[in-house]
Amino acid sequence: MGYNKEREQIEKQMKAYYELITQKPSAWIGHAKFALSLQFALKPKTIVDLGVDYGFSTFIWGMLKIGKVYGIDAFEGDAHAGYHSDAYDHVTKIHQQIKKAHKNNSVEIIKGYFDDVAATWTKPIDILHIDGLHTYEAVKNDYEKWSKFVHSDGAILFHDTHSFPDDVGRFFNELDEPYKFAFDHSAGLGVICKSKKSFLLVKPYLSIMQ
């Protein structure tokens, strides 16, 4: 197969994958390009997505098959994300379609409470995305329970820093980290690079967030 033909086939597959995971609305869609670029930059082995909802952020992390993605959610909904009784069924259906149609086994869905899963977690994490309940106390708890697993050259992301400025945004701003930045579009995304090394790898892609 020639290069152009192979590229066309890959682009077609990626388009079909993207259409599959965007059947439901998501405030995270605006961060998709940065998520993919972050994976290219950091080459993560383990990504943890705290807060799956209808699955867009979890499945976009899994699109490139770079590392293993763990989407964790109790699938009960909350006052901020909404109480979506169909979310778990939707996510599991999409998950099966991705594995079957795209031969993609890079995502694992874990149904459970963040604290319960953290209690038995042992894997080092390269990218941690915090997007659960958006109260200040909940975000602080999620950070304290999960950030200890993040690799010294890893990254931690906080969604909704702009739409919840007094909760998610405030906690993010209070963190004394030298390599962090935040963007306002798509409800806001705060990013912490745990080291200068990881920041320099990510820096060329920051314009994508604008």
C-alpha positions as CSV (number, residue, x, y, z in Angstrom):
1,M,0.0,0.0,0.0
2,G,1.4,3.4,-1.0
3,Y,2.0,6.2,1.6
4,N,-0.9,8.4,0.4
5,K,-3.3,5.4,0.4
6,E,-2.3,4.3,3.8
7,R,-2.6,7.9,5.1
8,E,-6.1,8.2,3.7
9,Q,-7.1,4.9,5.3
10,I,-5.8,6.0,8.7
11,E,-7.6,9.4,8.4
12,K,-10.8,7.6,7.5
13,Q,-10.5,5.3,10.5
14,M,-9.8,8.3,12.9
15,K,-12.8,10.2,11.5
16,A,-15.0,7.2,12.1
17,Y,-13.6,6.8,15.6
18,Y,-14.2,10.5,16.4
19,E,-17.8,10.4,15.1
20,L,-18.4,7.4,17.3
21,I,-17.3,9.1,20.5
22,T,-19.0,12.4,19.8
23,Q,-22.6,11.1,19.7
24,K,-23.2,12.9,23.0
25,P,-22.3,16.5,23.8
26,S,-19.2,17.2,25.8
27,A,-17.5,20.3,27.1
28,W,-14.2,18.6,26.6
29,I,-14.3,18.5,22.8
30,G,-12.3,21.8,22.6
31,H,-9.4,20.1,24.3
32,A,-9.1,17.1,22.0
33,K,-6.2,18.4,19.9
34,F,-4.2,19.3,23.0
35,A,-4.9,15.9,24.5
36,L,-3.5,14.1,21.5
37,S,-0.5,16.5,21.3
38,L,0.2,15.9,25.0
39,Q,0.3,12.2,24.3
40,F,2.8,12.7,21.4
41,A,4.9,14.9,23.7
42,L,5.0,12.7,26.9
43,K,4.5,9.2,25.4
44,P,2.5,8.1,28.5
45,K,2.3,4.5,29.6
46,T,-0.6,5.2,31.9
47,I,-3.4,7.8,31.7
48,V,-6.1,8.1,34.4
49,D,-9.3,9.9,33.6
50,L,-11.3,10.7,36.8
51,G,-14.8,11.4,35.6
52,V,-16.0,9.6,32.4
53,D,-19.6,10.8,32.0
54,Y,-20.5,10.0,28.4
55,G,-16.9,9.0,27.6
56,F,-15.5,11.7,25.3
57,S,-12.3,12.6,27.3
58,T,-11.6,8.9,28.1
59,F,-12.0,7.7,24.5
60,I,-10.1,10.7,23.0
61,W,-7.1,9.7,25.3
62,G,-7.4,6.2,23.8
63,M,-7.6,7.3,20.2
64,L,-3.9,7.1,19.4
65,K,-3.3,3.8,21.3
66,I,-0.4,5.5,23.2
67,G,-0.4,3.9,26.6
68,K,-3.3,2.5,28.6
69,V,-6.2,4.7,29.6
70,Y,-8.2,4.1,32.7
71,G,-11.6,5.8,32.8
72,I,-12.9,5.8,36.3
73,D,-16.5,6.8,37.3
74,A,-19.2,5.6,39.6
75,F,-21.7,6.5,36.8
76,E,-24.2,7.9,39.3
77,G,-23.8,11.5,38.0
78,D,-23.7,14.6,40.2
79,A,-25.0,18.1,40.6
80,H,-22.5,19.5,38.2
81,A,-22.2,16.9,35.5
82,G,-25.9,16.0,35.7
83,Y,-27.6,12.8,36.6
84,H,-27.4,10.8,33.3
85,S,-29.0,7.4,33.9
86,D,-27.9,6.2,30.5
87,A,-24.2,7.2,30.8
88,Y,-22.8,3.8,31.8
89,D,-24.8,1.9,29.1
90,H,-23.7,4.4,26.5
91,V,-20.0,4.2,27.5
92,T,-20.0,0.4,27.6
93,K,-21.7,0.3,24.2
94,I,-19.1,2.7,22.6
95,H,-16.3,0.8,24.3
96,Q,-17.4,-2.5,22.7
97,Q,-17.7,-0.8,19.3
98,I,-14.2,0.7,19.6
99,K,-12.7,-2.7,20.5
100,K,-14.5,-4.5,17.7
101,A,-14.5,-2.0,14.9
102,H,-11.2,-0.3,15.5
103,K,-9.3,-3.1,17.2
104,N,-8.5,-0.7,20.0
105,N,-8.0,-2.2,23.5
106,S,-6.2,0.8,24.9
107,V,-9.1,1.9,27.2
108,E,-10.3,0.2,30.4
109,I,-13.5,1.4,32.1
110,I,-13.5,1.1,35.9
111,K,-16.9,1.5,37.6
112,G,-16.3,2.7,41.1
113,Y,-15.8,5.7,43.4
114,F,-12.5,7.6,43.0
115,D,-11.5,7.1,46.7
116,D,-12.2,3.3,46.6
117,V,-10.2,2.8,43.4
118,A,-7.3,4.9,44.7
119,A,-7.2,2.8,47.9
120,T,-5.9,-0.2,45.8
121,W,-4.1,1.7,43.0
122,T,-0.5,0.8,42.5
123,K,0.4,1.9,38.9
124,P,2.6,5.0,38.2
125,I,0.5,7.6,36.3
126,D,1.9,9.7,33.5
127,I,-1.2,11.8,32.8
128,L,-3.9,12.4,35.4
129,H,-7.1,14.2,34.4
130,I,-9.3,15.4,37.3
131,D,-12.9,16.0,36.2
132,G,-15.2,14.7,39.0
133,L,-17.4,16.7,41.3
134,H,-16.4,20.4,41.0
135,T,-16.6,21.6,44.6
136,Y,-13.4,22.9,46.1
137,E,-13.3,20.1,48.7
138,A,-13.9,17.4,46.1
139,V,-11.2,18.6,43.7
140,K,-8.8,18.9,46.7
141,N,-9.6,15.4,47.8
142,D,-9.2,14.0,44.3
143,Y,-5.8,15.7,43.9
144,E,-4.5,14.6,47.3
145,K,-5.7,11.0,46.7
146,W,-4.3,10.6,43.2
147,S,-1.5,13.1,42.6
148,K,0.9,10.9,44.7
149,F,0.8,8.3,41.9
150,V,1.8,10.8,39.1
151,H,5.3,10.2,37.7
152,S,7.9,13.0,38.4
153,D,7.9,13.8,34.7
154,G,4.1,13.5,34.4
155,A,1.2,16.0,34.0
156,I,-2.0,16.7,35.9
157,L,-5.0,18.3,34.2
158,F,-8.0,20.0,35.8
159,H,-11.1,20.5,33.7
160,D,-13.6,23.4,34.4
161,T,-11.1,25.9,35.9
162,H,-12.9,28.7,34.1
163,S,-16.5,27.6,34.6
164,F,-15.9,26.9,38.3
165,P,-13.5,29.7,39.2
166,D,-14.2,29.7,42.9
167,D,-13.8,25.9,43.2
168,V,-11.7,24.1,40.6
169,G,-10.0,27.4,39.5
170,R,-9.3,28.5,43.0
171,F,-7.7,25.1,44.0
172,F,-5.6,25.1,40.8
173,N,-4.4,28.6,41.4
174,E,-3.4,27.8,45.0
175,L,-1.1,25.0,43.9
176,D,2.5,26.1,44.1
177,E,3.8,24.5,41.0
178,P,6.4,26.3,38.7
179,Y,5.3,24.7,35.4
180,K,1.6,25.3,35.1
181,F,-0.8,27.1,32.8
182,A,-4.5,27.4,32.2
183,F,-6.8,28.2,29.3
184,D,-10.4,29.5,29.4
185,H,-12.0,27.9,26.4
186,S,-14.2,24.8,26.7
187,A,-14.9,25.4,30.4
188,G,-11.2,25.9,31.1
189,L,-8.3,23.5,31.5
190,G,-5.6,23.8,34.0
191,V,-2.4,21.9,33.3
192,I,0.6,21.1,35.6
193,C,3.8,19.7,34.3
194,K,5.6,18.0,37.1
195,S,9.1,18.9,35.8
196,K,10.9,21.3,33.6
197,K,11.6,18.3,31.3
198,S,7.9,17.6,30.7
199,F,7.1,21.3,30.4
200,L,9.7,21.7,27.6
201,L,8.2,18.7,25.8
202,V,4.7,20.1,26.0
203,K,5.6,23.8,25.4
204,P,5.7,23.6,21.5
205,Y,2.0,22.4,21.5
206,L,0.6,25.2,23.7
207,S,-0.6,27.3,20.8
208,I,-3.0,24.5,20.0
209,M,-4.9,25.5,23.2
210,Q,-5.6,29.0,22.0
